[in-house]
């Protein structure tokens, strides 16, 4: 099962994927402009994955077998190899395999099935978690497939955003990435203890700096990294502190601020719903309407009539 000369795969290069997979992914985040994490959604027939090293850390989320009209879906029998250790198992929906960068791995699956791969560079992990641990170079621990509900749900949420053209904003993608990095640090690294801190939120000055910046840039597709940089905190730790201070995740807070401002603009009666949506950074009118109804209880059109 192990090749004499294992391949070196760069997941940032499309051509490299065809060195180990029989077909290109069904879709990927290559053109979505995501910061730090790359998603690919695969569907492949039975296949022997060539032994390889990846330049990026890699997470494989095993989705399901492909259903055929003549054959109900079943769980594939799989032989995994990580660093010359072998295991034969039956993948369950939502099982997760973690393969760190530069770790030898291979796999054989017995039936056509679908899966998600999340890949990211080592510096992405370091940037997200630099103040969550005292260890300068945290080492990932490889893991054969096992259930991990949190990674599974994050993977599906990222896939859903990609399928809907990422209308949820870059900040939402960043928040999911930050949660993923913290979880990996806690459960799949050589340093599984986070730094103990007594801080129970941002200071008043920090919170004011951050909220002022958000209100001044509501129309922009803000990133978690640029907001966290205002108070010089890593994105993952910033997300935790911000939620402790406001009760909302950063992306939830930005949506709330946009909807509050939308109500003010609609009350003035000088703006169309479409203009309000585009002015406040929503992709289109229906994007505004979805969040408006969720938070206000009525659609923007009904809100206008009530005024």
C-alpha positions as CSV (number, residue, x, y, z in Angstrom):
1,X,0.0,0.0,0.0
2,X,3.0,2.4,0.5
3,X,4.7,3.7,-2.6
4,X,8.4,3.5,-2.9
5,X,8.5,7.3,-3.6
6,X,5.6,8.9,-1.9
7,X,4.1,12.0,-3.6
8,X,4.4,15.5,-2.2
9,X,1.0,17.2,-2.6
10,X,0.3,21.0,-2.4
11,X,-3.4,21.5,-1.9
12,X,-3.0,25.1,-3.1
13,X,-2.3,23.7,-6.6
14,X,-5.3,22.3,-8.5
15,X,-3.1,20.0,-10.6
16,X,-1.7,18.3,-7.6
17,X,-5.1,16.9,-6.6
18,X,-5.2,14.8,-9.7
19,X,-2.0,13.1,-8.6
20,X,-3.9,11.4,-5.8
21,X,-7.6,11.6,-6.7
22,X,-9.2,10.0,-9.9
23,X,-11.3,13.2,-10.5
24,X,-11.3,16.8,-9.7
25,X,-13.5,17.9,-6.7
26,X,-17.1,18.7,-7.4
27,X,-16.5,22.2,-6.1
28,X,-13.9,24.1,-4.0
29,X,-13.3,27.4,-2.2
30,X,-10.5,28.3,-4.6
31,X,-12.3,31.3,-6.0
32,X,-14.2,32.3,-2.9
33,X,-11.5,34.4,-1.3
34,X,-11.5,32.6,2.0
35,X,-8.6,33.5,4.3
36,X,-6.6,30.6,5.6
37,X,-8.8,27.5,5.1
38,X,-9.5,25.7,1.8
39,X,-12.5,23.5,1.3
40,X,-13.0,20.8,-1.4
41,X,-16.0,18.6,-1.8
42,X,-15.2,15.2,-3.4
43,X,-17.1,12.3,-4.9
44,X,-15.0,9.4,-6.0
45,X,-15.4,5.7,-7.1
46,X,-13.5,3.0,-5.3
47,X,-9.9,4.1,-5.3
48,X,-6.4,3.5,-3.9
49,X,-5.0,6.8,-2.7
50,X,-1.3,7.0,-3.5
51,X,1.0,7.3,-0.4
52,X,1.7,11.0,0.0
53,X,2.8,13.9,2.1
54,X,0.8,17.1,2.1
55,X,2.4,20.6,2.5
56,X,-0.7,21.6,4.4
57,X,-2.5,20.3,7.5
58,X,-5.5,18.3,6.3
59,X,-8.9,17.3,7.7
60,X,-11.1,14.7,5.9
61,X,-14.7,14.7,6.9
62,X,-16.3,11.5,5.7
63,X,-19.8,12.4,4.4
64,X,-21.6,9.4,3.0
65,X,-21.7,6.8,0.2
66,X,-23.4,7.7,-3.0
67,X,-27.0,6.5,-3.2
68,X,-28.0,4.7,-6.4
69,X,-31.6,3.8,-7.4
70,X,-30.6,0.1,-7.6
71,X,-28.4,0.1,-4.5
72,X,-29.0,1.8,-1.2
73,X,-26.2,3.8,0.4
74,X,-23.9,1.9,2.7
75,X,-20.8,2.7,4.8
76,X,-17.6,2.1,2.9
77,X,-14.9,-0.3,4.1
78,X,-11.7,1.7,4.3
79,X,-8.0,0.9,4.9
80,X,-6.2,3.9,6.3
81,X,-2.4,4.3,6.6
82,X,-0.8,7.0,8.7
83,X,3.0,6.9,9.2
84,X,3.2,3.2,8.4
85,X,0.4,2.3,10.8
86,X,-2.6,0.6,9.2
87,X,-6.2,0.3,10.2
88,X,-9.2,-1.2,8.4
89,X,-12.5,0.3,9.4
90,X,-16.0,1.2,8.2
91,X,-16.5,5.0,7.9
92,X,-19.5,6.4,9.6
93,X,-21.2,9.6,8.5
94,X,-19.4,12.5,10.2
95,X,-16.2,10.6,11.0
96,X,-13.1,12.7,10.8
97,X,-9.5,11.9,9.9
98,X,-6.7,14.4,10.8
99,X,-3.5,14.3,8.8
100,X,-0.9,16.9,9.7
101,X,1.4,18.4,7.2
102,X,4.4,16.3,6.1
103,X,2.9,13.1,7.6
104,X,2.9,10.0,5.3
105,X,-0.6,8.8,4.6
106,X,-2.7,6.7,2.2
107,X,-6.1,5.2,2.0
108,X,-8.2,2.7,0.1
109,X,-12.0,2.9,0.0
110,X,-14.3,0.1,-1.4
111,X,-17.3,2.0,-2.8
112,X,-18.1,5.4,-4.3
113,X,-18.6,8.0,-1.6
114,X,-18.4,11.7,-0.8
115,X,-16.2,13.6,1.6
116,X,-15.0,17.1,2.5
117,X,-11.4,18.0,2.8
118,X,-10.3,21.1,4.8
119,X,-6.7,22.1,4.4
120,X,-4.7,25.0,5.8
121,X,-1.1,26.2,6.2
122,X,0.8,26.0,9.5
123,X,1.0,29.7,9.7
124,X,-2.8,30.0,9.6
125,X,-3.0,27.9,12.7
126,X,-0.2,29.9,14.4
127,X,-1.9,33.2,13.5
128,X,-5.2,32.1,15.0
129,X,-3.9,30.7,18.3
130,X,-0.6,32.5,19.1
131,X,-1.9,33.7,22.5
132,X,-3.8,30.5,23.4
133,X,-0.7,28.4,24.2
134,X,2.8,28.9,25.6
135,X,4.3,26.6,23.1
136,X,5.9,28.3,20.1
137,X,5.5,25.5,17.6
138,X,2.5,23.3,18.4
139,X,2.6,19.9,16.8
140,X,-0.5,18.3,15.4
141,X,-1.2,14.7,16.3
142,X,-2.5,12.5,13.4
143,X,-5.7,10.7,14.0
144,X,-7.4,7.8,12.3
145,X,-11.1,8.3,11.5
146,X,-13.3,8.9,14.5
147,X,-16.5,10.8,15.3
148,X,-16.1,14.5,15.9
149,X,-19.4,16.3,15.9
150,X,-17.9,19.8,16.1
151,X,-15.6,19.4,13.2
152,X,-18.3,17.7,11.3
153,X,-20.8,20.6,11.9
154,X,-18.1,23.2,11.0
155,X,-17.3,21.4,7.7
156,X,-21.0,21.2,6.8
157,X,-21.5,24.9,7.6
158,X,-18.5,25.9,5.5
159,X,-19.8,23.7,2.6
160,X,-23.2,25.3,2.9
161,X,-21.7,28.8,2.7
162,X,-19.8,27.9,-0.4
163,X,-22.9,26.4,-2.1
164,X,-24.8,29.6,-1.4
165,X,-22.1,31.8,-2.9
166,X,-20.8,32.7,0.6
167,X,-23.6,35.3,1.2
168,X,-23.0,35.0,5.0
169,X,-19.9,37.2,4.7
170,X,-16.2,36.7,5.2
171,X,-16.6,37.3,9.0
172,X,-18.8,34.2,9.4
173,X,-16.3,32.0,7.5
174,X,-13.5,33.5,9.7
175,X,-15.5,32.7,12.9
176,X,-16.0,29.1,11.8
177,X,-12.3,28.8,11.0
178,X,-11.4,30.3,14.5
179,X,-13.6,27.7,16.2
180,X,-11.9,25.0,14.2
181,X,-8.4,26.1,15.1
182,X,-9.2,26.3,18.8
183,X,-10.8,22.8,18.7
184,X,-7.7,21.4,16.9
185,X,-5.4,23.0,19.5
186,X,-7.5,21.5,22.3
187,X,-8.0,18.0,21.0
188,X,-5.4,17.2,18.2
189,X,-2.2,18.8,19.3
190,X,0.8,18.2,21.5
191,X,-0.4,21.0,23.8
192,X,-4.0,20.3,24.6
193,X,-4.2,22.8,27.5
194,X,-5.1,26.3,26.6
195,X,-3.5,29.1,28.6
196,X,-5.5,29.8,31.8
197,X,-6.6,33.4,31.8
198,X,-8.6,35.4,34.3
199,X,-9.9,37.8,31.6
200,X,-13.6,37.5,31.2
201,X,-14.0,39.6,28.2
202,X,-12.6,42.6,26.4
203,X,-11.8,45.7,28.5
204,X,-14.1,48.7,28.1
205,X,-11.5,50.5,26.1
206,X,-10.9,47.4,23.8
207,X,-14.6,46.9,23.3
208,X,-15.1,50.5,22.4
209,X,-12.3,50.5,19.9
210,X,-13.7,47.4,18.3
211,X,-17.4,48.5,18.1
212,X,-16.4,51.9,16.8
213,X,-14.4,50.3,14.0
214,X,-17.3,47.9,13.2
215,X,-19.9,50.8,13.0
216,X,-17.5,52.8,10.8
217,X,-17.1,50.0,8.3
218,X,-20.5,48.3,8.3
219,X,-20.6,48.4,4.5
220,X,-17.4,46.4,4.2
221,X,-16.9,42.6,4.2
222,X,-14.9,42.7,7.4
223,X,-12.5,39.9,8.4
224,X,-12.0,38.5,11.9
225,X,-8.3,39.1,11.6
226,X,-8.5,42.8,10.9
227,X,-11.0,43.4,13.8
228,X,-8.9,41.3,16.2
229,X,-5.7,43.2,15.1
230,X,-7.2,46.5,16.5
231,X,-6.7,45.1,20.0
232,X,-3.7,42.9,19.1
233,X,-5.4,39.6,20.0
234,X,-5.4,36.4,18.0
235,X,-8.6,35.8,16.0
236,X,-9.6,32.7,18.0
237,X,-9.1,34.3,21.4
238,X,-10.7,37.5,20.3
239,X,-13.9,35.7,19.3
240,X,-14.1,34.2,22.8
241,X,-13.5,37.5,24.5
242,X,-15.9,39.4,22.2
243,X,-18.7,36.9,22.9
244,X,-18.1,37.2,26.6
245,X,-18.4,41.0,26.4
246,X,-21.4,41.2,24.1
247,X,-23.2,37.9,24.2
248,X,-22.8,37.6,20.4
249,X,-20.2,36.2,18.1
250,X,-18.5,38.9,16.0
251,X,-20.4,38.0,12.8
252,X,-23.7,38.0,14.7
253,X,-22.9,41.4,16.2
254,X,-22.1,42.8,12.7
255,X,-25.4,41.5,11.3
256,X,-27.3,43.0,14.3
257,X,-25.7,46.4,13.7
258,X,-26.5,46.3,10.0
259,X,-30.1,45.5,10.7
260,X,-30.4,48.2,13.3
261,X,-29.0,50.7,10.8
262,X,-31.3,49.3,8.1
263,X,-34.3,50.1,10.2
264,X,-33.1,53.7,10.6
265,X,-32.6,54.1,6.9
266,X,-36.0,52.6,6.1
267,X,-37.7,54.9,8.6
268,X,-36.3,57.9,6.7
269,X,-38.3,56.8,3.6
270,X,-35.6,58.0,1.2
271,X,-34.0,54.6,0.5
272,X,-35.3,51.6,-1.4
273,X,-34.8,48.2,0.2
274,X,-32.2,47.2,-2.4
275,X,-30.2,50.4,-1.9
276,X,-30.3,49.8,1.9
277,X,-29.1,46.2,1.4
278,X,-26.2,47.2,-0.8
279,X,-25.2,50.2,1.3
280,X,-24.9,48.1,4.4
281,X,-22.8,45.3,2.8
282,X,-25.5,42.7,2.1
283,X,-25.0,40.8,-1.1
284,X,-28.6,41.6,-2.4
285,X,-32.1,42.4,-1.1
286,X,-33.0,38.9,-0.2
287,X,-29.9,38.6,1.9
288,X,-31.0,41.6,3.9
289,X,-34.6,40.4,4.0
290,X,-33.6,37.0,5.5
291,X,-31.7,38.5,8.4
292,X,-34.2,41.3,8.8
293,X,-37.1,38.9,9.3
294,X,-35.1,36.7,11.6
295,X,-34.1,39.6,13.9
296,X,-37.1,42.0,13.6
297,X,-39.8,39.5,13.0
298,X,-41.1,41.0,9.7
299,X,-39.7,41.6,6.3
300,X,-38.3,45.0,5.3
301,X,-41.4,45.6,3.1
302,X,-43.8,44.9,6.0
303,X,-41.7,47.1,8.2
304,X,-41.9,50.0,5.7
305,X,-45.7,49.6,5.6
306,X,-45.9,49.7,9.4
307,X,-44.1,53.1,9.3
